[in-house]
Amino acid sequence: MAITVFIADDQAMVRQGFGALLAAQPDISVVGDAPDGKVAVDEVMRLRPDVVLMDVRMPEMNGLEAADRILSASLEPPVRVLMLTTFDIDDYVYEALRVGASGFMLKDAPAEELVRAVRVVADGEALLAPTVTRRLIADVTSRRAARRPEPARLSALTPREREVLELIARGLSNAEIAESLFVAEQTVKTHVGKVLAKLNLRDRAQAVVLAYETGVVTPG
């Protein structure tokens, strides 16, 4: 089945350009678009796409609030939100990761990266590997001097699960974690699932945020 995508951006040229690029892929179908966050929320609730490309800065309702409303609805099957921004360091994007967005892309990223990002997010993984994502999280968290203490639920993790959490937070994919730990990729997937369940997290993006906020990993 084709991956269904919805595009929310206040610039018509961006919507049209991204739409044409994605629609040209044999495994992707663009089901709609919106010029602002309010329309995006209404249309996403109606269309239930697999992936929403959500601009951070839009009129009526910004992308952060729109993403929060969509993700808070806990739709089934889940709708994944991939944030779009012209800024490589943007507090809005960090906050979007906190509410459950699956990652973000810069609007000037190469076309093949956008296509790959849609596929990665649709597959249930977070787009956390690119250097710019790690830089964003490191920059914002380093400016949040009062880090909250480790939540008690972190103590529920086994040493191996905590190690996996740290590697997730450093931007490694499942395959890279498997190579680092000398285990099978399926074993890593099992560990990741247990980490998310024990920490009551929606996805890897929230795991990364939690790891930085609690000091499991530190910027740099």
N, C-alpha and C positions, 0 to 999 in steps of 0.2 A: 504494500500500500504506500502511496505517496505521502511524504511529510507535508502537512498543511501548515501554511505560514500566514500570519497577519502582520501588516506593517503599519506602525503608528509614527507619524512624523509630520511636523507642520510645514515642511517644504515639499511642494508637489513634485519637484524634480527628483528629490531623494526617493520619494515613494515610487515614482515611475521607474527610476533607474534601478533601484533594488528589486522592484517587482519584476522587471524584464529579465534581470540577471538570474533571479531565482526560478522564475517560470521556465527558463530555458533548460533547467536541469531535469533529467528524466525522472528523478525520484522526489521532486519537490513541486507542490502546487500552491500558488498564492490565492487565498480565498477572500481577501478583502484588505482594505486599508482605511486609515482615519487621519484627519488633520489635527486632532487634539486628543488629550487624555480622556475627556468625558465620553466622547463618541467611541473611543477605543474600548473603554470598559464595557459599554453597552453592546458593542458589536462582538467583542470577544466572548461575552457571556452567551450570546446568541449562536455564534458560529463554532465555538469550542475548538480552535485550531491547536495543533501540536506545539507550535512555537510562535511567540509574539516578538517581533523586533520593535522595541519601544524607545523612542527618543527621550532623552532626559529632560530637555527643556521644551515645553509646549504650552500654548495658551489654554485657557479654561481649566485645565487640570494638568499639572506636570507629570512627567513619566514616573516619578517615584510614587506619587499618590495613586496613580493608575495601576502600577505594578502591585502595590500593596493591596488594593481592592480586589484585583484579579486573583492574587495568590492567597489572600485571606479567605476566599470563597471555597478553597480546597476542592476544586472541580475534579471530577473523575470521568475519563482519564485525565491526569494532570496536564495543565497548560504550563509550558515553560516560557519564561520571559528572559530575553536577551536584550540588555540595554545598549543603546546607541548614543554616542557622544562625540563632540568635536574636541573635547578636552581630555588629555591623557591623565590629568590629576583632577578629580572632581568629587567633592564630598557627597554629592547626590548619588554617584555610582556606588560609593561605599555603603551608603544607607540602603540602596537598592539591594545589595548583596545581603544585608541584614534582614530585609523583609522576605528574602527568598528568591531573588532573581538568580538565574543560573550563570551569570557572568556579564561581560560587556565587550563591545567592539568599538574601535574608533571608526568614524565614518569614512576616513580616508584609507582604511586598510585595503590591501589588494583584494580583488574580487574573489580569488580562490579561497582567501581566508574567511570571508563572509559565508561562502557556501559551506566550507568545512565547519564553521561555527554552528550553523543551523543543524547540520547533521549530528554534531557532537551533543548539542543540547537536546535535540529530539531523542537521542539515544539514552537520555537520563543522566548524562554526566555534566559537570559544570565546566565552563570554559575558563580554566584557571592557570593553564600553563604559560600563556604569553608573558613575556617579561613585563609588559606594561601593566598587567593585572597585579603582579607581585609588587611592582613599584607603587601602584596606587595604594594597596593595602598597607605596605610598609610606611609610606609617607603619612597616611592619615592616622594610623595607629601610633606612630612615633610622636605625633602631636597631641595624643590623648594621654597626658601624663598620669592621670589617676586611673590606672587600670584596675578593673574590678578583681576581687580575689577569685581564685579558682572555684567554680561551682562544685558543690559536694559530689555531684554526679560524675565528675571526672574520675573520682576514686573507684568508680565501678569498672573502669577500663583495665584490661590486663596490660602487662608491660608491652606485649606485641601490638595490641590495639592502640595504645598510646603512641607507639613508634609509627604505626600506620597513619594516625592522625597528624603527627608532625610532618610526615612526608607529603600528605595531602596538602597541608598548609604551605609547604614549600613549592607547590605547583606541579608535583609529579603526577603523571597519569598512572592508571592501574598497571600498565605494562612496565613503566619505569620503576614503580614500587616493587613489582615482582622481581625485576632484575636486581634491584638494590638489596632486597632481602633474601634472594636466592630461593624463591618459592614460586609456585605456579600462579598464573594470573587469576585463575578461578579462586584460589585461596585468598588472594588479595581482595577480590570482590566480596567474599564472605566476611572478611575482617571489616571492610568498609561498611557493609550492611549492619554489622553489629555495633560499630562505632556510632553510626547515625541513630540506631534504635536506642542505645543506652543513653545518648546525649539528647534524645528527643529533638533531632534536627531534621529539617526537610530534605536537605541535600548537601553535597560537598561544599557548595559556596558558603553555607551557614557554618559548616565545620571549620572552614578557613578563618572566617571572622572570629568565631569563638576561640580558636587556637591562638590567634594574635592578641585578642582582648584579655585572655587569661594568662598569657605568658608562657604557654606551652612552646611557642616559638616567638622569637623577637625579631624585629626588623633588622635587615642587614645581612 
